[in-house]
């Protein structure tokens, strides 16, 4: 089927190359609004996010990463706090919604206060799986376990330090600032555009859906 004749409801990640790039145009516009203007215009408090480093014992030891349906690149599962949720409550809920897994946030890895593009605070937790079954969602169409020594090059750059801190020995909790400037955004765009050109790893997605 040619790209112009595909039904409008087809998810962006299932479209051909033209459709993926066209969907990316709108996502970039939405992300620009969200990252530059929304915090100043529509929000009364700074955004707070909770994310999970979910490890599975080996050998080899593995970490769970996901790809979202809007901007394509590997990331740690998680999302925005809702209402009066604590970061721990939010990360449990978000991971269940995005991956189908029930987790226990065993310990906190650190807290990053990010400046520049889309200021926010992120709480990162080291987590273990309690139950559930791996189930991609409309929000995260692809999830996959990776050897911690074989993290994909398509990991968005702002997840590199939290993941590294989570894998370091010791119980010290990291607290620090991080700036997401132009170079960070360009690196992320390169990851997204590369995946839009190539498409999501279809064989891996199909394997996840049949698990």
N, C-alpha and C positions, 0 to 999 in steps of 0.2 A: 504494500500500500504506500502510495506517495505521501510525503509529509503533509502537504496542504489538505489532504482528505482524511487525515486521522481525526478521530472524534475529539472534541474539546476536553472531555473528561479524562483523557489518558494522562496518567501521572508523568511529570516531566522526565523522570529517570527512565521511563519506558519508551520515550519518544526517540525518533532518529536524531541525528546530529543537529539538524536545523532546529528542530523542536527543543532540544536541550539548550541550545544557545539562545533561542527566543525566550524560553522560560528564564534563563539566566539574566536577560536584560531586565525583566520585571523584578526579579529577586534582588538585583543590584540596586535598582531604584528604591525598593522597599528597605533594603539594608542601609542605604545611605540616609534615608529618613530616620530610621531607627537609631542609627549610630551617631548622627550629627545633630538632628533637630528634636527628636522625640523627648529626650531627657530634659531639655530646656523648656519645651512647650507643653507637654501633656502629663508629666510625672511630677509628683510632689516629694518623692524621696529617691535616693540612689538605688539602682538596680542591685539586687543580691541574687547570686547564683550558687547552686550546690552541684558538685560534680563527683563522680565516682571512679576510683581506680580499682577495678574488680579483678582480682587475681585468682588464678586456678593453679593448684600445685601440679608439678610435673613428676618426672622430667619430660619435656622442658616446662618451666614455669611460664604461664601465659597470662595475657591481659586482654580484656574485652574492649574492643573499639567499635564505633558505629559511624555510619554516614547518614547525614540528615537529607531530607527531601528538598531543602531550599539551596543551601550552598554545599557543594560536593567536596568532601575531604574527610579524612578520618579524624575522630574526636573521642573524648571521654563522654560516656553517657551522663545525662544530668539536665538541669534546667532551672527555671526561675522559681523562687519562693512564691507561694500563694497565700494571701491572707495573713494569718498569724502563725504560719508554719515556722518551725525551727529549721535550720539547714539540714539537720539529720532527718527530720520528717520529709523534707522536700526531696532529698536525694533518694530515699526509699521509694517515694511515690513516682518520681520521674523515671527511675530505672525500671520499675514495674511497667509503666506505660510504654516505655520505649523498647524494652527488650523482653518483657514477659518474665523476668527473673525477680525473685524475692531475695533481697540482700540484707546483710547486717553491716552497718558502718562501724567497723571495729575500732578505728582510730582516725583522728584528723591529721592529715598530712601537712596542711598549711592554709593560710589565708592570704590571698593576693588582692591588693587594692590596685586596680588598673586605671590608668589615665590615658588621655588621648582620644582615640576613636572609641566611642561608647563607654564612658566611665562606668565602672561597676566594681563590686567586691565579690570574689569567688571563694567559697569554702570547698576544699578538696578532701575527700575521705578515702581511706584505704578500706576496701569492702571485701566481704566473702559472700558466696552464694549460699542461701538457705534452702531454696527450692524454686519451684516454677519450671517453665520450659522456655527455651529460646524461641522468641517469636518477634520477627521484625514488624514494624508498624508503619502506618502512612507517614508518620513523622520521621522515622528512622528505617528506611527500606532495606538497609543492609547492616548486619552485625556480624562480627567475626572475632575469633580468638587468635591472638598473635603471640609467638614466642617473644619474651621480653627482650631477647637479644636480636630480634628481627623485626623491629618496628618499621612500618611502611614509610616510604619517603613522602607520602601524601598526608602525613599527620599535620594538622594545622599548627603553626609555630607556637601559639600561646599554650598548647598542651605539653610542650616538650619539657619545660622545667617542672611542672607539677608531677608528671610521670617519672622524671628522673629522681625527684625528691622522695616519691613514694617507694622507689626501689632501693634507696640508700639505706644501709643499716643504721639503727639507732632510733630513739624515740623523740628526738627534738622536733618541735613543731615550727615550721617555717612561717614567718610573718614578714611581708615585705611589699614593696611597690613594683609595679611593672608598667611600662609605657608602650602603648600600641600606636606607633607612628606610621609614617608613610611606607617605610620599608616592610613593616609587618603586614600591612594591608596588601602591598604588591605581591609579597610571598604567598599570601592566602589566595589572591586572585589567580596566581599562576597554578596553584594546586587545583582550584575549582575549574579553571578553563581547560586544563589538561584532562581532567576527568570528564568534562562535558564533551571534549573532542573524542575521547576513547570510549566513553560510556562507563557506567558502573560495571564492576566485574561480574558479569551475568552468571557465569558458572557458579561462583561463590554465593551469589544471592539465591539462586535456585536451590543450592545445597542447604542454605539456611532455612528456606521456606519449607523444605521437605523434612527437616529435622523433627 
